[in-house]
Structures are given as structure tokens and as C-alpha cells.
Amino acid sequence: MASELRDRLRAGFRWTDPGPGTDLLVSDRSGWWRDPVVLDRLGPGLAGLFPDATPTVVVSPEVTGFLVGPLVARALGVGFVEAYRAGARLPIAEPMTWAAVPADHRGVEQRLGVRTRLVGPADRVLVVDDWAVTGAQARGLRTLIAALGATLIGTAVIVDECPPEVAAELGIRGLLTGADLS
């Protein structure tokens, strides 16, 4: 099942050229969300990256994490908590715990926050996201989870492009590597 999921992820992905003025390609993951088999198998596939873990909750960052995280939470039979970016469009009228996220692959720094009441010292947290390049969001979420007194199990991603030492330090595991999509 895992190899078929990886094959479908590769088949549903493409790089696109945004046009004049840039020499960077943009990742187009829309084929993943269009494929019902990918949607069905993605949660169990990402959960399977940590087979011996016993998380009590999945935490995922905005934006794509809000799609992927619930799939993994459902596969694990646990709850899901959103990690919002500071300045999110929807005002959150309850206490939040925030952590700084180091500069990401675009050089952008941000802050991520969760509703304080939803994660606590008894929790074992699996972070889930679609892509890790520098580990910046995983690093920020590790700080946030520690501030709440919870235990971080690791970070499951669809694509892991982190340097091996960063992935090892942050416990990042992926279904694919960047080389799988080149």
C-alpha cells in the first residue's frame, strides 16, 4: 500500500512555471487532492511513518496542514488541533499559546499558535504537514508544544526535503523526498 501511495503522489504532482520574472518553479499539489485514493490512503500512510507511537492529538499548521492533519488524526483515532499563523483572517477570541517560527525557505519568519486549552501536559503530539524544506515550522511547533507541557512524538510530512541532520534533530519523516519529485 505504501509504494502505491508514493506512486500516486508522484503521478499527481507537477512543477509549474509562474511566468516571466522568476526562475523558480512552483509546486502544484492539486492532483493529490483530486485523487480519492490519495485522500483515502494519505492519513494511514502518514500515521504509518511513526508505527510505534501513541499520539493523543495531531497538530498541523495553516494552510495545507488543515487538510492533511485531520486525515491522519482520523486514521489514528485521535483529535486534531489547528496551528494558526499570526495575523490569521479569523479572530480567535480565546487564549492562544504562540511560538516564533524561524525563517523558512523563502526567508519569511512567522508565528504559530494553538488554542491553549486544546493541548496540555498529558498529550503526546504528532505534528503533520505537507512539506518540510528547512524544518522551520517543525522547529517552531516543537517550541510551542514544549511550552504547553506536551510531548512531541515527531513530524510526519508528505515530502521531506530537509537536510538529514535537521530531519533527525526534529524527528521529521516523509513519504517522499524532494528527489522523488524532480
CORCOR-V483183 format. One record per helix or strand. SS is the DSSP state (alpha for helix, beta for strand). FROM is the first residue (numbers start at 1). TO is the last residue. Records with the same first field share a line. If there is no record, write none. Layout:
BEGIN
SS = FROM-TO + FROM-TO
END
This chain:
BEGIN
alpha = 2-11 + 30-34 + 36-50 + 65-76 + 116-118 + 136-147 + 164-170 + 178-181
beta = 14-17 + 25-28 + 57-61 + 79-85 + 96-101 + 110-115 + 124-132 + 151-160 + 172-177
END
